[in-house]
Amino acid sequence: MNALIVDDEEFARENLKMLLEEFCPDVLVTGTAASARDARHQVEDFNPDLVFLDIMMPGEDGFSFLHSLDDKHFMVIFTTAFREHALKAIKEQAVDYLEKPVDIEELQKAVAKAKQQFEQKHLKKIPDEKLTRILESIALTNTVEKTVVPTKDGFAVLKNSDIIHLEAEENYTTFFVVGGKKYVVGKTIKAFEEKLDPNMFFRAHKSHIINITHHLKEFIRNEGNIAVMSNGTQIPVARRKVQELVDRLLNV
């Protein structure tokens, strides 16, 4: 489950992230937010399955944040130091409610509840036999032109020509696609490097793969080695990769 942590206290965010990484292997923290405003952007960008939400935040509390969203596809586990908010949190139909400081055993129980709901809601949407037929159909097509990435509801089939660049962070990879869409996948960037068309994509940096055939707009050397992509993103090019990139561009 991809998770977002929302808390105005940096220590609380980092502590909860550490506990989840160490004691809750079913959760992948893909983002943290220090305010409701920041959280709204994170929800839009990463579409989390689960949100750990602090109730008492300055300016806009956790309840107001939830009420500001028209469509909530994620589950919520509230976190707060104030016991009197427990009843209101339950009425918000949260998966669970954790008091600060967060107890490891209580955290694991809350995550287990979320996992059960997640599996009931998402994993049964596509029967195994149907999923197998879909994947077999994709396998019969020209996979050089497509890349399959898992999503929380199943998977997305992306045209390689629409993929602008990939960015790695720890053990997950974000696909940046034409139209501003993003897909966060719980796989390393190396796993995709081995499958992507090497004539189209280039590993410019340990954390970046770029589409040099369709989306590389400019290569700048006088301000460092920077590849400018069609969406305006500037990607660093490792010094040892510069000559290889130049050679590739001369043959594109």
URBEL-V389983 format. One record per residue. N is the residue number from 1. RES is the residue in three letters. PSI is psi in whole degrees, 0 to 359 (999 if undefined). OMEGA is omega as a letter, one per 20 degrees, with the letter a starting at -180 (* if undefined). NEAR is the number of other C-alpha atoms within 8 Angstrom. Layout:
# URBEL-V389983
n=N res=RES psi=PSI omega=OMEGA near=NEAR
n=N res=RES psi=PSI omega=OMEGA near=NEAR
This chain:
# URBEL-V389983
n=1 res=MET psi=127 omega=r near=10
n=2 res=ASN psi=132 omega=a near=10
n=3 res=ALA psi=148 omega=r near=14
n=4 res=LEU psi=134 omega=r near=15
n=5 res=ILE psi=125 omega=a near=14
n=6 res=VAL psi=115 omega=a near=15
n=7 res=ASP psi=136 omega=a near=14
n=8 res=ASP psi=348 omega=r near=11
n=9 res=GLU psi=121 omega=a near=7
n=10 res=GLU psi=317 omega=a near=8
n=11 res=PHE psi=318 omega=a near=6
n=12 res=ALA psi=319 omega=r near=8
n=13 res=ARG psi=311 omega=a near=13
n=14 res=GLU psi=323 omega=r near=8
n=15 res=ASN psi=314 omega=r near=8
n=16 res=LEU psi=320 omega=r near=10
n=17 res=LYS psi=318 omega=r near=10
n=18 res=MET psi=317 omega=r near=8
n=19 res=LEU psi=319 omega=r near=10
n=20 res=LEU psi=317 omega=a near=12
n=21 res=GLU psi=326 omega=a near=11
n=22 res=GLU psi=325 omega=a near=7
n=23 res=PHE psi=353 omega=a near=8
n=24 res=CYS psi=79 omega=a near=10
n=25 res=PRO psi=345 omega=r near=8
n=26 res=ASP psi=356 omega=a near=6
n=27 res=VAL psi=131 omega=r near=11
n=28 res=LEU psi=113 omega=a near=11
n=29 res=VAL psi=110 omega=a near=12
n=30 res=THR psi=357 omega=r near=9
n=31 res=GLY psi=156 omega=r near=9
n=32 res=THR psi=152 omega=a near=12
n=33 res=ALA psi=142 omega=a near=13
n=34 res=ALA psi=356 omega=a near=11
n=35 res=SER psi=165 omega=r near=11
n=36 res=ALA psi=322 omega=a near=12
n=37 res=ARG psi=313 omega=r near=6
n=38 res=ASP psi=322 omega=a near=9
n=39 res=ALA psi=322 omega=r near=12
n=40 res=ARG psi=318 omega=r near=9
n=41 res=HIS psi=319 omega=a near=8
n=42 res=GLN psi=319 omega=r near=13
n=43 res=VAL psi=318 omega=r near=10
n=44 res=GLU psi=321 omega=a near=7
n=45 res=ASP psi=319 omega=a near=8
n=46 res=PHE psi=351 omega=r near=11
n=47 res=ASN psi=62 omega=a near=8
n=48 res=PRO psi=156 omega=r near=12
n=49 res=ASP psi=331 omega=a near=12
n=50 res=LEU psi=137 omega=r near=13
n=51 res=VAL psi=123 omega=r near=13
n=52 res=PHE psi=113 omega=a near=12
n=53 res=LEU psi=119 omega=r near=12
n=54 res=ASP psi=141 omega=a near=13
n=55 res=ILE psi=311 omega=a near=10
n=56 res=MET psi=99 omega=r near=7
n=57 res=MET psi=144 omega=a near=11
n=58 res=PRO psi=144 omega=r near=6
n=59 res=GLY psi=302 omega=a near=4
n=60 res=GLU psi=116 omega=a near=9
n=61 res=ASP psi=178 omega=a near=12
n=62 res=GLY psi=322 omega=r near=12
n=63 res=PHE psi=317 omega=r near=8
n=64 res=SER psi=322 omega=r near=8
n=65 res=PHE psi=313 omega=a near=11
n=66 res=LEU psi=319 omega=a near=8
n=67 res=HIS psi=340 omega=a near=7
n=68 res=SER psi=348 omega=a near=6
n=69 res=LEU psi=128 omega=a near=7
n=70 res=ASP psi=325 omega=a near=5
n=71 res=ASP psi=115 omega=a near=4
n=72 res=LYS psi=109 omega=r near=6
n=73 res=HIS psi=356 omega=a near=5
n=74 res=PHE psi=159 omega=r near=9
n=75 res=MET psi=157 omega=a near=10
n=76 res=VAL psi=134 omega=r near=11
n=77 res=ILE psi=115 omega=a near=14
n=78 res=PHE psi=146 omega=r near=13
n=79 res=THR psi=134 omega=r near=13
n=80 res=THR psi=158 omega=r near=12
n=81 res=ALA psi=358 omega=a near=7
n=82 res=PHE psi=114 omega=a near=7
n=83 res=ARG psi=330 omega=a near=7
n=84 res=GLU psi=347 omega=r near=5
n=85 res=HIS psi=358 omega=a near=8
n=86 res=ALA psi=313 omega=a near=9
n=87 res=LEU psi=317 omega=r near=7
n=88 res=LYS psi=323 omega=r near=7
n=89 res=ALA psi=318 omega=r near=11
n=90 res=ILE psi=320 omega=a near=10
n=91 res=LYS psi=339 omega=r near=7
n=92 res=GLU psi=5 omega=r near=7
n=93 res=GLN psi=42 omega=r near=6
n=94 res=ALA psi=156 omega=r near=12
n=95 res=VAL psi=317 omega=a near=10
n=96 res=ASP psi=180 omega=a near=10
n=97 res=TYR psi=124 omega=a near=12
n=98 res=LEU psi=133 omega=r near=12
n=99 res=GLU psi=143 omega=r near=11
n=100 res=LYS psi=145 omega=i near=8
n=101 res=PRO psi=144 omega=a near=5
n=102 res=VAL psi=127 omega=r near=10
n=103 res=ASP psi=134 omega=a near=9
n=104 res=ILE psi=315 omega=a near=8
n=105 res=GLU psi=319 omega=r near=6
n=106 res=GLU psi=323 omega=r near=9
n=107 res=LEU psi=314 omega=a near=10
n=108 res=GLN psi=323 omega=r near=10
n=109 res=LYS psi=318 omega=r near=8
n=110 res=ALA psi=317 omega=r near=12
n=111 res=VAL psi=322 omega=r near=10
n=112 res=ALA psi=320 omega=r near=8
n=113 res=LYS psi=315 omega=a near=10
n=114 res=ALA psi=318 omega=a near=11
n=115 res=LYS psi=319 omega=r near=10
n=116 res=GLN psi=315 omega=r near=8
n=117 res=GLN psi=320 omega=a near=8
n=118 res=PHE psi=313 omega=a near=11
n=119 res=GLU psi=320 omega=r near=9
n=120 res=GLN psi=324 omega=a near=8
n=121 res=LYS psi=323 omega=a near=8
n=122 res=HIS psi=315 omega=a near=9
n=123 res=LEU psi=342 omega=a near=10
n=124 res=LYS psi=1 omega=a near=8
n=125 res=LYS psi=325 omega=a near=7
n=126 res=ILE psi=107 omega=r near=8
n=127 res=PRO psi=150 omega=a near=7
n=128 res=ASP psi=317 omega=a near=6
n=129 res=GLU psi=318 omega=a near=6
n=130 res=LYS psi=317 omega=r near=8
n=131 res=LEU psi=320 omega=r near=9
n=132 res=THR psi=318 omega=r near=8
n=133 res=ARG psi=321 omega=r near=8
n=134 res=ILE psi=314 omega=a near=8
n=135 res=LEU psi=323 omega=r near=8
n=136 res=GLU psi=322 omega=r near=8
n=137 res=SER psi=318 omega=r near=8
n=138 res=ILE psi=322 omega=a near=8
n=139 res=ALA psi=332 omega=a near=8
n=140 res=LEU psi=346 omega=r near=7
n=141 res=THR psi=177 omega=a near=6
n=142 res=ASN psi=93 omega=a near=7
n=143 res=THR psi=347 omega=r near=9
n=144 res=VAL psi=334 omega=a near=8
n=145 res=GLU psi=352 omega=a near=8
n=146 res=LYS psi=155 omega=r near=10
n=147 res=THR psi=130 omega=r near=11
n=148 res=VAL psi=125 omega=r near=8
n=149 res=VAL psi=136 omega=r near=10
n=150 res=PRO psi=144 omega=r near=8
n=151 res=THR psi=175 omega=a near=9
n=152 res=LYS psi=340 omega=r near=7
n=153 res=ASP psi=355 omega=a near=7
n=154 res=GLY psi=261 omega=r near=8
n=155 res=PHE psi=163 omega=r near=9
n=156 res=ALA psi=141 omega=r near=8
n=157 res=VAL psi=111 omega=a near=8
n=158 res=LEU psi=136 omega=r near=10
n=159 res=LYS psi=130 omega=a near=9
n=160 res=ASN psi=328 omega=r near=9
n=161 res=SER psi=343 omega=r near=8
n=162 res=ASP psi=348 omega=a near=8
n=163 res=ILE psi=119 omega=a near=13
n=164 res=ILE psi=307 omega=r near=16
n=165 res=HIS psi=165 omega=r near=12
n=166 res=LEU psi=143 omega=r near=13
n=167 res=GLU psi=132 omega=a near=11
n=168 res=ALA psi=143 omega=r near=13
n=169 res=GLU psi=111 omega=a near=7
n=170 res=GLU psi=238 omega=a near=5
n=171 res=ASN psi=23 omega=r near=9
n=172 res=TYR psi=161 omega=a near=12
n=173 res=THR psi=137 omega=r near=14
n=174 res=THR psi=127 omega=r near=11
n=175 res=PHE psi=127 omega=r near=13
n=176 res=PHE psi=121 omega=a near=12
n=177 res=VAL psi=157 omega=r near=11
n=178 res=VAL psi=138 omega=a near=9
n=179 res=GLY psi=1 omega=r near=4
n=180 res=GLY psi=5 omega=a near=6
n=181 res=LYS psi=152 omega=r near=8
n=182 res=LYS psi=144 omega=r near=10
n=183 res=TYR psi=120 omega=r near=10
n=184 res=VAL psi=125 omega=a near=9
n=185 res=VAL psi=136 omega=a near=11
n=186 res=GLY psi=53 omega=r near=8
n=187 res=LYS psi=155 omega=r near=8
n=188 res=THR psi=158 omega=a near=11
n=189 res=ILE psi=334 omega=r near=14
n=190 res=LYS psi=325 omega=r near=6
n=191 res=ALA psi=324 omega=r near=8
n=192 res=PHE psi=327 omega=r near=8
n=193 res=GLU psi=324 omega=a near=9
n=194 res=GLU psi=341 omega=a near=6
n=195 res=LYS psi=335 omega=a near=6
n=196 res=LEU psi=152 omega=a near=10
n=197 res=ASP psi=114 omega=a near=7
n=198 res=PRO psi=343 omega=r near=6
n=199 res=ASN psi=342 omega=a near=6
n=200 res=MET psi=324 omega=a near=10
n=201 res=PHE psi=149 omega=a near=12
n=202 res=PHE psi=130 omega=r near=11
n=203 res=ARG psi=94 omega=a near=9
n=204 res=ALA psi=339 omega=a near=14
n=205 res=HIS psi=162 omega=a near=10
n=206 res=LYS psi=337 omega=a near=7
n=207 res=SER psi=4 omega=a near=8
n=208 res=HIS psi=137 omega=r near=14
n=209 res=ILE psi=133 omega=a near=13
n=210 res=ILE psi=151 omega=r near=13
n=211 res=ASN psi=99 omega=a near=14
n=212 res=ILE psi=342 omega=a near=10
n=213 res=THR psi=320 omega=a near=9
n=214 res=HIS psi=337 omega=a near=8
n=215 res=HIS psi=1 omega=r near=10
n=216 res=LEU psi=117 omega=a near=13
n=217 res=LYS psi=331 omega=a near=8
n=218 res=GLU psi=148 omega=r near=7
n=219 res=PHE psi=119 omega=a near=9
n=220 res=ILE psi=128 omega=r near=10
n=221 res=ARG psi=336 omega=a near=7
n=222 res=ASN psi=347 omega=r near=5
n=223 res=GLU psi=37 omega=a near=6
n=224 res=GLY psi=172 omega=a near=7
n=225 res=ASN psi=102 omega=a near=13
n=226 res=ILE psi=131 omega=r near=12
n=227 res=ALA psi=124 omega=r near=13
n=228 res=VAL psi=123 omega=a near=13
n=229 res=MET psi=171 omega=a near=14
n=230 res=SER psi=338 omega=r near=9
n=231 res=ASN psi=7 omega=r near=6
n=232 res=GLY psi=352 omega=a near=6
n=233 res=THR psi=136 omega=r near=7
n=234 res=GLN psi=120 omega=a near=8
n=235 res=ILE psi=127 omega=r near=10
n=236 res=PRO psi=141 omega=r near=11
n=237 res=VAL psi=122 omega=a near=11
n=238 res=ALA psi=142 omega=a near=10
n=239 res=ARG psi=320 omega=a near=6
n=240 res=ARG psi=348 omega=a near=5
n=241 res=LYS psi=354 omega=a near=10
n=242 res=VAL psi=309 omega=a near=11
n=243 res=GLN psi=321 omega=r near=7
n=244 res=GLU psi=320 omega=r near=7
n=245 res=LEU psi=315 omega=r near=10
n=246 res=VAL psi=315 omega=r near=8
n=247 res=ASP psi=320 omega=r near=8
n=248 res=ARG psi=318 omega=a near=8
n=249 res=LEU psi=326 omega=r near=8
n=250 res=LEU psi=343 omega=a near=6
n=251 res=ASN psi=3 omega=a near=5
n=252 res=VAL psi=999 omega=* near=5
